[in-house]
Amino acid sequence: MLTLQFIRENKEEVLERLSIKNFSNTALIDEVLQLDEQRRRLQKEHDELLAETNALAKEIGNLFKSGKSAEADALKTRNSEIKEQAKELSVQLEHTQNQLQQKLVEIPNLPHISVPRGRTPADNQVVMEGGVMPALPADAVPHWDLITRYNLIDFDLGNKVTGAGFPFYTGKGARLQRALINFFLDEAISAGYHEVQPPLLVNEASAYGTGQLPDKEGQMYAIGLDGLYLIPTAEVPVTNIFRDVILPAEKLPVMTVAYSNCFRREAGSWGKHVRGLNRLHQFDKVEIVQIARPGESYEVLERMRAHVTGLLTKLGLPFRILKLCGGDMSFTSSLTYDFEVYSAAQQMWLEVSSVSNFESFQANRMKLRIKDKNGNIQTAHTLNGSALALPRIVAALLENNQTAAGIVIPEALRSYTGFDVIS
């Protein structure tokens, strides 16, 4: 969330940078500033009335002590009238503050100055490519056919038990899932991340803190009776560990990793591009989260990018890294790198990770702050990234490593799977 002070003091910069995200609702910015002015005026009037009642109370006390009861009673009447006025102003002030907050959370985060302009994924910038494109046999097939051939995942059973997009992993398919999870966790822990296992449900305050509410409520599964939400990513519970927390500056960056199931409604998604593992309602993901000093967060972002690059390199997958244009960025992000792997049998790129810096946007919502040794307090910066999301990684591994003898497991995973080939 942007702060009122920043918007008030930098209106033109706010509008210019938001235009990179194709945000053109200048009326919303004006409305926020008008409500802020109204709020400050009401607060000033309210404070003045309270000061007046306090002064009258002292004067009334002195009059009673002096035996001037009639004058004291007259002032008591006046004081009661002022208190009523203050009460009415308090109601107006609360209403204005609520309106202001509702409008403020509708304003997206400002993109970093390096974010390219654009409206669609076609406008994203490729900043790096890695890996070697596989040479597949002539009879190569997409992963959904390989899944059936080797009995790795049962989509029909998942549909029976829950619904479409909730698959059962079986046999070596389940072991491959577990191997990838452990590999990603071990790599993160070796890089200095502290592992946690978070809850899969969060409350409204947590969803608000990381920006899922009010922006993405339509994409989350809501448990209405209890006011809870199934997490779309471990980013939500892990980042909210630090909600309403003041961290010692000398302990930053704080590095946390978590494996979790993730749940997304993915409303309106259909077609070949979402077939098989390309898009699911429930999937597994390892998430890395960092809390950083403002002056260091972009260095941290590059280290996180390098970490994900290392994972894909060790898995032997061809990949590319995109810097997202303004029109393809999330509501909350200041700068995002997307990682895509090439799915050879489908002949298409599949997104497997987003690594983002949110600067102070989430921290402002969560009241996450930093205190240095001199007692100075500032707002932290938050970052996160998928390291990695499993479904499309599995799809690419199956397709790119298919041979006449079976699916060859990358060497980095063999100590985790316990087998070298799926046959």
N, C-alpha and C positions, 0 to 999 in steps of 0.2 A: 504494500500500500504506500502511495506517495504521501508525504507529510504536507499538511496545510501550509506550513511555513515555506516549504520549497515551492509549492505551486504559486503561493502569493508573491514570492520574490522573483520567480523565474517563469512567469506565465508564457511568454513568447517561446522560450526554450522548450518548455513542456509541450506546447502545441507543435513545434517544429519536429521534435524527436518522436512524438506520437504519430506524426504523419508518416513516418517510416513504417509503422505498423498499420498504415492505412486507416488510422483512427481520425475521423473528421468531425466528431461530435463536439465542436467548440462550444456549443450551448451548454453542455454538461460542465465544462470547466468554468464558464461564466456563472452558472447556477451554484456551483460549489463555492466560488469566491463571494457571491452575494449572500449565501447562507452563512458563510464564515463571518462576513461583515455584520450581518444581523445578529449572529451569536455573540460576537464581541460587544456589540452595542447593548444587547440585553444583559450580558454579564456585568458590564460597567454600571448600568442602571440598577441592577439587582444589588451589586456590591455597595453602591452609594446609599441605597435605601437601608441596607443592613447597618452601615456605618451610622446613618442618622438615627436608627432605632437604638443603637448602643449608646450614642451620645445622649439621647432623650432619657434613656433608662438611668443614666448617671445623674442627669439634671432632676429627674423626678425624685430620685433618692435623696438628693440634697434639699429639695423643696420640702419633702416630708420631715426631714431632720430639722428644718428651720420652722416647722409648724405652719407652712403655707399649703395646707391640704387642698384648698379649692384650685389653686394654680397647678398643683401636682395632678389632681384629677383631670383637669383640662388637657394637660400634656399626655396623660395616660390614654385619653380618647384619641388624641392625635397619633400617639404611638401605635395604637391598635389599627388605625386606618392605614398607617404606613406598612405595618406587618401584613395586612391583607394585600396591599399593592405588591409587596415583595413576594408573597405567595403566588399571586397571579403571574408575576414575571418569572418565577421559578418554573411554573408549568409551561409557559411559552419557551423558556430557555431549554428545558428538557426536550420539548417537541422539535425545536430547531436543531438541537444537537443530534437527535435521532435522524432527522431528515438529512442533515449534513453527512453523517456517517454512512447512510444508505447510498448517497450519491458518490461519496468518496471511494467506496469499494468497487464502483463500476468503472473506475479509471484504470486502464492497464498499466503495467510497469513500463518504464522508459527503456527503449532499446539502447544498447551500447553504440557509441559513435561509429564503430566499424561494421555495424549490421548493414548489409546491402538492401537497397530498396527492391521491392518486388511484391507480387500478389499471390503467386502460386508456387508449388514445389519446383516448377521449371525454372524459377528465378534464383534458386539456391546456388551457392558457389561451391564447387568442388575444390577443397583445399589440400587433399592428399589422397593418393591411391596406393594400395599395397597388396601383396600376395600375387599368386600366379593363377591365371584362369585354367581350370582343369580341362583336360581333353577326354571327353566322355565317349564311351562306346556307342556305336550306331544305334543300339537298341535301348539306350538310356531312357528312363521313365521318370516322371515327377515323384515327389516324396509320398504323395498319397497312395500311389501304386506300390511303392516300396514298403510302406507301412503294412499294407494288406499282404504282400508277398511274404514278409518275414514276421507277421503277426506281432507288431510292435505297439500298436495303439488301436483301441476299439471305439470308434466314433458312435456306432450304433448302440452299444451298451450305455455309453454316456448319455445319448439321446433318450434312451429308455428310462434311465434312473433320474436324470435331471432335465436335459434338453439339449438342443444343438449348441455346440461350442463348449461342452463340458466333457472332454474325452477321458477314457480310462487308458492308462499306460500299462502295458503288460510285458512280462518276461524281460527280454533284453531292452525293450523300449523303456521300461521302468528303471532298469539299471543304468541305462544311458542318461536318463534324467538325473538320477541321483549322482552319477559320476560328474556331470557338468556342474551341478550345484556345489558339490564338494570342491571341485577344481577351482571354481570362481571364488568361493569363500577362502580357500587356502591361499590363493594368489593375493587376495585383498589383505588377509591377515599378515602375509609376508611383507606386504607394502606398508604396514603400520596401522591398518584399520582395526578398530575394536569391534568384535562381533556382538550383536544382540539378536534376539529372536522376538519380534514385536507381536502384539495382538493383531488379529485380522479385522477387527472392528474398531472404529473410532467414533468419537462423539462429534457434535456439530462444531464445537470450538476448535477441535483439531483440524477438521476439514476446512474451516474458515481460515485457520492460521497459515496453511500452505497454499491457499488460493483455490481449492476445489469448489468452495462455496464463496460467493453465489454464482460462480462462472460455469461449473461443470456438473451441477446436480443431476442433470439429465443423463449423464454417463455413469453414475454410480448406482449401485444397488442399495436401496434404503430399507432399513428395518424400522418401519414406521412406529410400531408399538413401543419401541424402546428409544427412539430418536437416535439410532446408530446407523453407520454406513459401513459396508464392506469396502476394504481399502482398494483403490485402483493401483496402488504402488506402495512399497514400503517407505517411500519418501515421506508419506503423511505421518505415520506414527513415529518414525525415527526422528524427523525434524522437530516434531512436537515434544520430544524428550526435553527440549531446551526452551519450551514456551514459559514465559514469565521467569526466566533465569538470567542472572548476571554472571558471566564467565570471566575468570581472571585472564587478562590479556596474554600473560606469559604462557598460558596453557594452550594457546591457539597455534595452529588449527586443530580443532577436534575432528577426528576421523572415525566414522562409524560405518559398519557394513552389516547388512541384514539379508537373509533369505526369507522370502514369503510367497504364498499364493497371492495372486492379484486378480481382481474381479472388475470387469468393465462390460457395460451393457452393449456398447458398440452399436447403438441404435442407427438404423439406416444403412448398415453395411451388408452388401451382398455382391455376388458375381464371382468370376474366376479368380480374381486377385485376392479373395478371402477364402479360397478353398483350402481344405486340409488344415495345416498348422499356420497358415498365413494370418489368420485372425481368429482368436478364441475369446470366449467370455471369462474363462478361468485359465490362468497360466502361471508358470513359475518364473521368478526373477530374483536375481541378486542385485541389491541396490547399494551404492556407495553414497554417503552424505558427508559433507564437510562444513564446519562453521569456521569462518576465517575473519581476519582483520580486513577492514575495507581496502587498505592500501595493498593488500597481498592477494586478494581474491582472484584476480585474473592470472596470477602465477599459479595459484592452486588449480584453477580451471585447466591450464595447460598440462599440469601434472596428472590430473584426472583423465584428460584426453589421452595422454601417453600410456596410462595404465590400461585403458580399454584397447588401445592399439596393440599393446603387448599381448593381451588375451587372444585377439583375433589372429595375430601372427603365430602364436603357439598352436592354435587350432588349424593353421594352414589354410585359412579361408581368404579368398580374394575379397578385398573390402575397399570402400572409399569413405572419406569424411567430408561432410557438407557443412558449410556455415549457412544457417537458415536465414532467408530473407525476412524482412519485416512482416510480410503477409502470411508467412508460414510458421511464425513463432507463436508460442503459447502466450496467454494473457499475462502470466507471471514472470516470464523470462526476460533478462536483459541481453543475454547472448547464449545461443544454443548451437552445439555441434551435433549433428546426426551421423551415426555410423550405419552404413548399409553393407550387407554381404551379397555377393552375386550367387544367385541360385541358377546353376548351369542348366538343369533340365527344364526349368520354367523360362530361362533366358530373361530374367528380370532381377532387379535389385530389391532387396528386402531390408527394411529398417530393423535394426536389432538393438540400438541404443541411442539415447539422447543424453548429452552431458551439458548441463546448464549452470550459468551463474545468475542468481536472482537478485544479486546485490542486497540492498536492505529491504526489498519489497515484502518478503515473507517475515523478516525479523521485525519490521514495524508492526505487522499484524499480531505477531506473537509476543511482542515486548521482550525480545531477545537482545540483551545488551552485553557490552564488554566494559570492564573496569581495569584501568592500568594501575601501576603501583602508586601513582600520585593521586588516585581517587577519581581521575577523569573518566567519564562514562560516555560511550558512543554506541551506536547501533551496529550489530554484527552484520556480516554478509553470509548468505547461505548458498550452498551449491549441492547438486546431486547428479547422479548418472546411473544408468543401467550398466551392470558389469557382471553378467549380461542378462537380457531376457531370453528365455530358452526356446520357445516354439520355432522361431524362424532360424535360430542357430541350428536346431535339430534338423529342420527342413533342408538347409544348405549342406550340413554334414552328410546327410543321407544321399542327397542328389549328387553332390560333387565327388563323393568317394565310392560311388557304385562301380563295381567291376564284375567280370564274369564269375569270380569266385565269391562274391558277396560285397558287403559294405565294409571298407577298411576303416578302422578306428584310428584317429590321429594319435601319434605316439604320446603326446602330452596327457592323453586320457586313459591310456591302457592300464596304468597302475590303479586307476579308479574303477574302470569297468570290469577288470578281471578277464577280458577277452580282447583279441586283436581284430576279429572280423565278425560281422553279423552275417550268418549264412543259413 
